[in-house]
């Protein structure tokens, strides 16, 4: 992982356009290829980012940029689209590189682990004709919660959260990108399943072709009989 604190401006160009004016920011370049732009506020969320697969190139500025004080131009180009993140670096205040090693992955809390087991046992919750392949399907970047087959026999990767946030959609996106490289599994579609899914996460999931499923924990446990409800 590379950490750079720099005075920079940032432009996102593609399906969406966004501009961040000149300011001091933290640039994070991760080993998986992703590049994130953070400020000193705004909680944990980056101001802008590019998810893998993508490529980063660092170039000398054009004469017009150089005249404005730009020292480097970072271009982060998405592999599967025309989207790109352009960072114009005016001054590097700090730069360091760190090897974090292999991450053991997220350890789920009790509710998420229980949801995973219950959904695996009641895989038809995803739809009629779904069948379970296995829980905790191993990949090079961590285990997929559930691998299943849809009624047509196509592979489905399921990510389960207690509360569905954008981070969970990003996590499932990385799994799908990896699984779709395996000819034995491809094409692989995704299902993002949670007790509650935030609107922003739902929009991002839909944009990436990922289906969202809201899980009723009590119904899966058999505490709430859905069939006997009056409303």
VEXKOLZA-646083 format. One line per 10 residues: number of its first residue (from 0); their letters; for each residue x, y, z of N, C-alpha, C. Coordinates in steps of 0.001 Angstrom, whole numbers. Example, Ala and Ser with C-alpha at 12.3 -4.5 7.8 and 13.67 -1.06 7.14 Angstrom:
<mises>
0	AS	13190,-5690,7800,12300,-4500,7800,13200,-3300,7800 | 12850,-2250,7080,13670,-1060,7140,12900,30,7870 $
</mises>
This chain:
<mises>
0	XXXXXXXXXX	846,-1184,0,0,0,0,886,1239,0 | 511,2214,-832,1245,3477,-873,355,4593,-335 | 899,5401,566,186,6529,1139,870,7815,716 | 116,8725,108,669,9992,-355,-218,11124,158 | 383,12060,846,-332,13286,1222,147,14378,276 | -776,14979,-437,-394,15926,-1477,-1441,17015,-1640 | -971,18162,-2100,-1876,19213,-2577,-2236,18857,-4005 | -3522,18647,-4244,-3930,18140,-5552,-5357,18537,-5885 | -5671,18465,-7161,-7056,18543,-7621,-7386,17206,-8270 | -8674,16848,-8275,-9079,15527,-8747,-10296,15662,-9667 $
10	XXXXXXXXXX	-10236,14964,-10798,-11375,14942,-11725,-11727,13500,-12053 | -13011,13177,-11959,-13514,11866,-12385,-14254,12084,-13703 | -13890,11310,-14723,-14478,11475,-16051,-14991,10116,-16512 | -16218,10076,-17020,-16801,8830,-17515,-18304,8890,-17460 | -18910,7837,-16910,-20372,7824,-16792,-20845,8971,-15922 | -20026,9344,-14943,-20288,10499,-14096,-19083,11422,-14177 | -19295,12716,-13942,-18184,13652,-13867,-18225,14344,-12508 | -17048,14519,-11925,-16958,15162,-10615,-15612,15863,-10523 | -15586,16984,-9817,-14353,17764,-9685,-14118,18115,-8225 | -12889,17873,-7767,-12452,18294,-6443,-11384,19359,-6643 $
20	XXXXXXXXXX	-11609,20589,-6182,-10625,21658,-6391,-9357,21416,-5582 | -8365,22234,-5837,-7055,22097,-5209,-7166,22162,-3682 | -6612,21142,-3011,-6599,21072,-1557,-5615,19987,-1136 | -5309,19922,147,-4426,18873,666,-5253,17634,974 | -4841,16493,407,-5618,15259,550,-4682,14065,725 | -5289,12963,1177,-4581,11688,1292,-4939,10829,85 | -3920,10365,-628,-4107,9467,-1769,-3641,8078,-1345 | -4517,7091,-1488,-4214,5714,-1090,-4183,4840,-2339 | -3050,4216,-2584,-2909,3292,-3716,-2740,1897,-3126 | -3747,1049,-3301,-3748,-262,-2664,-3191,-1338,-3589 $
30	XXXXXXXXXX	-2775,-2437,-2980,-2166,-3526,-3740,-3132,-4154,-4738 | -4436,-4056,-4487,-5406,-4627,-5422,-5643,-3724,-6638 | -4940,-2568,-6686,-5057,-1663,-7823,-5952,-474,-7591 | -6755,-495,-6540,-7676,606,-6293,-6936,1843,-5821 | -7492,3003,-6162,-6947,4290,-5746,-8074,5077,-5084 | -7819,5575,-3863,-8832,6297,-3108,-8308,7677,-2729 | -9224,8650,-2743,-8883,10027,-2391,-9651,10393,-1130 | -8912,10706,-50,-9537,11018,1234,-9235,12453,1648 | -10175,13029,2387,-9936,14309,3055,-9799,14041,4548 | -9594,15096,5325,-9447,14936,6771,-10797,14937,7474 $
40	XXXXXXXXXX	-11875,14993,6716,-13220,14926,7283,-14049,13938,6485 | -15347,13914,6729,-16223,13040,5953,-16206,11601,6383 | -15799,11342,7628,-15813,9995,8174,-14873,9088,7384 | -15241,7816,7190,-14340,6841,6576,-14441,6800,5063 | -15413,7473,4477,-15657,7338,3042,-14703,8218,2237 | -14155,7695,1135,-13311,8538,278,-14159,9570,-458 | -13499,10671,-841,-14179,11690,-1643,-14423,11177,-3054 | -13472,10406,-3552,-13600,9781,-4865,-12659,8593,-4907 | -12858,7713,-5871,-12038,6501,-5934,-12210,5825,-7281 | -11329,4881,-7562,-11459,3996,-8712,-11218,2580,-8227 $
50	XXXXXXXXXX	-12192,1705,-8483,-12084,317,-8031,-11370,-522,-9089 | -10693,-1597,-8676,-10067,-2493,-9650,-11124,-3270,-10434 | -10790,-3764,-11626,-9477,-3675,-12262,-9257,-2307,-12919 | -8094,-1752,-12676,-7743,-464,-13266,-6229,-362,-13299 | -5711,664,-13979,-4269,852,-14074,-3925,2295,-13751 | -2790,2486,-13087,-2338,3816,-12693,-1078,4179,-13464 | -1093,5351,-14099,96,5871,-14744,386,7261,-14186 | 1660,7562,-13996,2096,8868,-13511,2918,9520,-14612 | 2518,10734,-15007,3160,11396,-16145,3520,12835,-15801 | 4389,13388,-16623,4715,14801,-16509,3510,15625,-16948 $
60	XXXXXXXXXX	3326,16805,-16360,2166,17619,-16727,2322,18247,-18107 | 1198,18516,-18738,1195,19284,-19984,1640,20712,-19679 | 2120,21434,-20684,2605,22801,-20432,1609,23690,-19694 | 328,23573,-20042,-683,24396,-19384,-800,24038,-17903 | -770,22731,-17584,-822,22305,-16185,448,22706,-15431 | 1591,22562,-16095,2855,22925,-15456,2874,24407,-15102 | 2330,25217,-15975,2280,26655,-15716,1388,26971,-14518 | 428,26085,-14238,-481,26282,-13097,80,25683,-11808 | 1276,25092,-11878,1911,24555,-10679,1806,23059,-10503 | 1296,22341,-11496,1158,20886,-11402,2520,20228,-11606 $
70	XXXXXXXXXX	2877,19303,-10719,4157,18592,-10801,4008,17199,-11425 | 2892,16523,-11135,2628,15181,-11670,1152,15070,-12030 | 858,14214,-12990,-534,13906,-13327,-724,12402,-13204 | -1566,12008,-12251,-1911,10596,-12082,-3184,10321,-12881 | -3131,9304,-13717,-4324,8884,-14449,-4639,7445,-14074 | -5799,7253,-13484,-6248,5913,-13087,-7354,5513,-14059 | -7058,4574,-14947,-7966,4189,-16018,-8645,2857,-15696 | -9979,2862,-15707,-10720,1611,-15518,-10464,676,-16693 | -10363,-624,-16410,-10062,-1603,-17455,-11262,-1898,-18340 | -12445,-1893,-17741,-13632,-2354,-18481,-14562,-1226,-18907 $
80	XXXXXXXXXX	-14121,-3,-18777,-14948,1133,-19200,-14034,2299,-19526 | -14613,3394,-19970,-13840,4591,-20280,-13661,5486,-19056 | -14165,5075,-17906,-14039,5889,-16694,-12566,6064,-16312 | -12239,7247,-15849,-10877,7484,-15375,-10871,8563,-14302 | -9896,8422,-13417,-9685,9364,-12328,-8366,10083,-12613 | -8420,11404,-12685,-7223,12189,-13003,-6872,13053,-11793 | -5679,12814,-11224,-5213,13550,-10052,-4048,14437,-10487 | -4226,15736,-10351,-3146,16680,-10670,-2455,17074,-9368 | -1238,16566,-9191,-489,16759,-7955,356,18033,-8059 | 108,18981,-7151,874,20225,-7121,2081,20126,-6191 $
90	XXXXXXXXXX	1940,19373,-5099,3038,19249,-4151,2849,17985,-3313 | 3876,17173,-3217,3848,15970,-2387,4418,16329,-1015 | 3601,16175,9,4023,16488,1377,4544,15263,2112 | 4083,14095,1702,4521,12843,2338,4248,11702,1374 | 5169,10737,1336,4976,9537,523,5638,8363,1228 | 4893,7292,1422,5443,6098,2061,4773,4861,1494 | 5466,3740,1564,4955,2471,1046,5048,1421,2135 | 4015,592,2240,3938,-393,3319,3399,-1712,2767 | 4018,-2802,3170,3534,-4134,2819,2686,-4645,3973 | 1389,-4740,3765,483,-5153,4835,325,-6663,4918 $
100	XXXXXXXXXX	849,-7388,3925,717,-8840,3950,-691,-9287,3563 | -946,-10558,3779,-2246,-11137,3424,-3243,-10877,4538 | -4378,-10289,4181,-5400,-9997,5184,-6239,-11251,5448 | -6526,-11563,6709,-7317,-12771,7001,-8782,-12645,6638 | -9222,-11417,6274,-10619,-11235,5909,-11467,-10813,7084 | -12662,-10397,6787,-13581,-9900,7804,-14159,-11059,8614 | -14081,-10935,9916,-14713,-11915,10802,-16120,-11432,11106 | -17098,-12172,10679,-18483,-11746,10817,-18955,-11849,12251 | -19862,-10935,12616,-20420,-11017,13957,-21433,-12155,14018 | -21970,-12388,15196,-22847,-13537,15390,-24070,-13529,14509 $
110	XXXXXXXXXX	-24670,-12343,14313,-25883,-12263,13508,-25584,-12602,12050 | -24487,-12036,11502,-24157,-12304,10102,-23839,-13781,9885 | -23103,-14375,10806,-22790,-15801,10690,-24062,-16641,10740 | -24991,-16255,11612,-26251,-16976,11725,-27093,-16793,10469 | -27109,-15573,9917,-27837,-15319,8671,-27289,-16190,7537 | -25979,-16312,7494,-25368,-17135,6448,-25826,-18581,6554 | -25795,-19136,7780,-26212,-20526,7959,-27683,-20722,7622 | -28517,-19781,8089,-29960,-19899,7841,-30282,-19792,6352 | -29615,-18860,5667,-29888,-18693,4238,-29409,-19902,3449 | -28290,-20484,3861,-27807,-21688,3189,-28804,-22836,3347 $
120	XXXXXXXXXX	-29394,-22916,4540,-30384,-23977,4788,-31694,-23706,4067 | -31980,-22427,3808,-33238,-22039,3151,-32909,-21225,1900 | -32116,-21838,1019,-31610,-21127,-150,-32728,-20690,-1088 | -33889,-21329,-984,-35025,-20933,-1829,-35528,-19534,-1476 | -35016,-18961,-377,-35334,-17571,-51,-34929,-16655,-1199 | -33877,-17032,-1925,-33415,-16232,-3058,-34326,-16366,-4269 | -35139,-17405,-4293,-36041,-17632,-5405,-36245,-19117,-5629 | -37352,-19453,-6234,-37654,-20859,-6502,-36640,-21432,-7486 | -36129,-22610,-7178,-35196,-23279,-8069,-33739,-23040,-7763 | -33441,-22204,-6767,-32053,-21981,-6373,-31533,-23182,-5584 $
130	XXXXXXXXXX	-30267,-23533,-5798,-29644,-24637,-5071,-28305,-24170,-4488 | -27930,-24742,-3364,-26696,-24374,-2682,-25525,-25166,-3254 | -24419,-24473,-3555,-23166,-25138,-3923,-22341,-25354,-2655 | -22050,-24260,-1939,-21383,-24383,-652,-21341,-23015,37 | -21142,-23073,1350,-20884,-21866,2127,-19380,-21605,2154 | -19006,-20310,2393,-17606,-19932,2542,-16764,-20462,1377 | -17197,-20137,154,-16452,-20592,-1033,-15117,-19857,-1085 | -13982,-20571,-1084,-12684,-19901,-968,-12258,-19201,-2262 | -11682,-18013,-2115,-11047,-17309,-3230,-9723,-16734,-2724 | -8948,-16182,-3629,-7643,-15626,-3265,-7770,-14373,-2410 $
140	XXXXXXXXXX	-8949,-13749,-2390,-9125,-12512,-1615,-10103,-12696,-461 | -10417,-13938,-145,-11319,-14204,974,-12487,-15070,548 | -13205,-15635,1512,-14304,-16540,1183,-15584,-15806,800 | -16255,-16304,-236,-17585,-15816,-602,-18593,-16469,345 | -19504,-15689,898,-20429,-16208,1907,-21164,-17450,1429 | -21804,-17330,267,-22552,-18466,-291,-22359,-18501,-1798 | -22082,-19680,-2324,-22081,-19901,-3767,-23278,-20782,-4077 | -24094,-20355,-5031,-25336,-21064,-5339,-25510,-21177,-6847 | -26551,-21892,-7248,-26950,-21986,-8662,-28381,-21483,-8790 | -28635,-20704,-9836,-29997,-20247,-10077,-30769,-21328,-10828 $
150	XXXXXXXXXX	-32056,-21137,-11119,-32839,-22195,-11769,-32286,-22648,-13122 | -31491,-21777,-13779,-30901,-22151,-15075,-29558,-22854,-14913 | -29088,-22969,-13669,-27806,-23609,-13415,-26632,-22655,-13420 | -26888,-21353,-13569,-25809,-20375,-13580,-25326,-20099,-12153 | -24060,-19725,-12017,-23446,-19503,-10711,-23866,-18154,-10131 | -24140,-18153,-8832,-24531,-16933,-8120,-23694,-16811,-6859 | -23046,-15656,-6685,-22285,-15372,-5463,-23127,-14481,-4564 | -23243,-14861,-3302,-24092,-14141,-2346,-23235,-13558,-1239 | -23334,-12246,-1040,-22671,-11573,80,-23738,-11199,1103 | -23505,-11559,2370,-24515,-11371,3415,-24010,-10358,4439 $
160	XXXXXXXXXX	-24849,-9393,4745,-24541,-8398,5770,-25753,-8214,6675 | -25467,-7789,7897,-26570,-7402,8777,-27149,-6072,8290 | -26271,-5129,7998,-26686,-3840,7434,-25931,-3626,6139 | -26639,-3500,5040,-26016,-3389,3726,-25544,-1977,3433 | -24226,-1812,3326,-23619,-516,3017,-22870,-611,1688 | -22380,545,1222,-21630,593,-32,-20406,-325,34 | -19747,-385,1189,-18556,-1230,1333,-18861,-2689,1012 | -20044,-3156,1399,-20421,-4538,1118,-20605,-4792,-368 | -21166,-3796,-1063,-21324,-3919,-2522,-19955,-3961,-3191 | -19035,-3117,-2707,-17672,-3113,-3250,-17001,-4468,-3021 $
170	XXXXXXXXXX	-17208,-5039,-1843,-16620,-6336,-1531,-17143,-7413,-2475 | -18458,-7429,-2698,-19044,-8412,-3608,-18562,-8178,-5037 | -18400,-6920,-5439,-17901,-6606,-6782,-16524,-7223,-7003 | -15655,-7131,-5985,-14317,-7719,-6116,-14396,-9235,-6255 | -15281,-9865,-5483,-15457,-11315,-5616,-15929,-11682,-7023 | -16893,-10937,-7546,-17440,-11245,-8870,-16383,-11096,-9953 | -15578,-10048,-9858,-14511,-9852,-10845,-13560,-11035,-10848 | -13243,-11556,-9668,-12335,-12699,-9561,-12998,-13990,-10027 | -14215,-14252,-9568,-14904,-15499,-9923,-15184,-15595,-11417 | -15425,-14464,-12054,-15731,-14488,-13488,-14510,-14772,-14358 $
180	XXXXXXXXXX	-13329,-14822,-13739,-12133,-15234,-14480,-12014,-16757,-14551 | -12817,-17454,-13748,-12770,-18923,-13699,-13772,-19474,-14714 | -13304,-20092,-15795,-14226,-20594,-16828,-15175,-21681,-16315 | -14830,-22300,-15194,-15716,-23337,-14638,-16944,-22721,-13980 | -16851,-21439,-13604,-17938,-20779,-12891,-18654,-19725,-13740 | -17899,-19044,-14588,-18458,-17914,-15347,-19574,-18373,-16286 | -20569,-17496,-16479,-20730,-16167,-15884,-21318,-16253,-14473 | -20792,-15409,-13581,-21244,-15377,-12193,-21973,-14061,-11929 | -23186,-14155,-11409,-23930,-12960,-11016,-23906,-12834,-9494 | -24316,-11666,-9000,-24229,-11422,-7577,-25560,-11115,-6924 $
190	XXXXXXXXXX	-25679,-11507,-5657,-26827,-11160,-4822,-26286,-10535,-3537 | -26764,-9345,-3214,-26379,-8653,-1981,-27549,-8781,-1019 | -27358,-9556,47,-28451,-9882,966,-28159,-9296,2339 | -29151,-8609,2908,-28967,-7993,4221,-30321,-7771,4867 | -30284,-7590,6191,-31528,-7263,6890,-32025,-5874,6510 | -31077,-4993,6284,-31408,-3627,5894,-30380,-3169,4872 | -30826,-2602,3754,-29916,-2154,2703,-30078,-652,2518 | -28995,71,2701,-29035,1515,2567,-29336,1908,1119 | -30072,3004,903,-30425,3413,-469,-29214,3581,-1383 | -28130,4164,-860,-26948,4372,-1701,-26348,3041,-2136 $
200	XXXXXXXXXX	-26345,2066,-1220,-25820,744,-1547,-26698,59,-2589 | -27997,244,-2483,-28931,-363,-3442,-28722,207,-4843 | -28530,1534,-4914,-28305,2181,-6205,-27014,1667,-6841 | -25935,1586,-6043,-24659,1095,-6558,-24767,-353,-7013 | -25455,-1177,-6233,-25631,-2587,-6604,-26384,-2714,-7922 | -27462,-1987,-8073,-28241,-2041,-9307,-27422,-1581,-10500 | -26592,-555,-10289,-25738,-53,-11366,-24753,-1118,-11828 | -24366,-2006,-10917,-23387,-3044,-11248,-24039,-4380,-11564 | -25359,-4389,-11708,-26055,-5621,-12067,-26177,-6613,-10944 | -26085,-6145,-9714,-26185,-7010,-8530,-27592,-6910,-7961 $
210	XXXXXXXXXX	-28221,-8060,-7715,-29579,-8070,-7162,-29529,-7918,-5649 | -30435,-7132,-5097,-30525,-6927,-3660,-31685,-7734,-3084 | -31439,-8384,-1967,-32470,-9169,-1279,-32465,-8763,192 | -33628,-8360,699,-33763,-8013,2110,-34154,-9270,2887 | -33376,-9582,3909,-33595,-10804,4690,-34405,-10503,5947 | -35385,-11348,6222,-36174,-11264,7453,-35600,-12284,8434 | -34818,-11788,9380,-34101,-12667,10313,-35066,-13542,11109 | -36164,-12943,11613,-37124,-13705,12412,-37794,-14792,11583 | -38124,-14455,10325,-38768,-15461,9467,-37819,-16614,9177 | -36541,-16314,8940,-35572,-17373,8681,-35374,-18260,9907 $
220	XXXXXXXXXX	-35468,-17665,11094,-35318,-18449,12328,-36585,-19210,12695 | -37684,-18912,12002,-38943,-19552,12314,-39692,-18904,13455 | -39208,-17725,13896,-39882,-17011,14985,-41123,-16311,14481 | -41039,-15810,13231,-42149,-15079,12627,-42719,-15903,11492 | -43965,-16292,11604,-44627,-17065,10556,-45224,-16099,9539 | -44526,-15920,8417,-44960,-14948,7418,-46334,-15301,6861 | -46625,-16593,6705,-47878,-17019,6087,-49088,-16668,6931 | -48894,-16507,8253,-50026,-16255,9132,-50233,-14770,9428 | -49446,-13895,8785,-49599,-12476,9022,-50923,-11946,8475 | -51506,-10981,9176,-52682,-10284,8659,-52286,-9192,7702 $
230	X	-51081,-8611,7904,-50587,-7552,7007,-49068,-7505,7064 $
</mises>
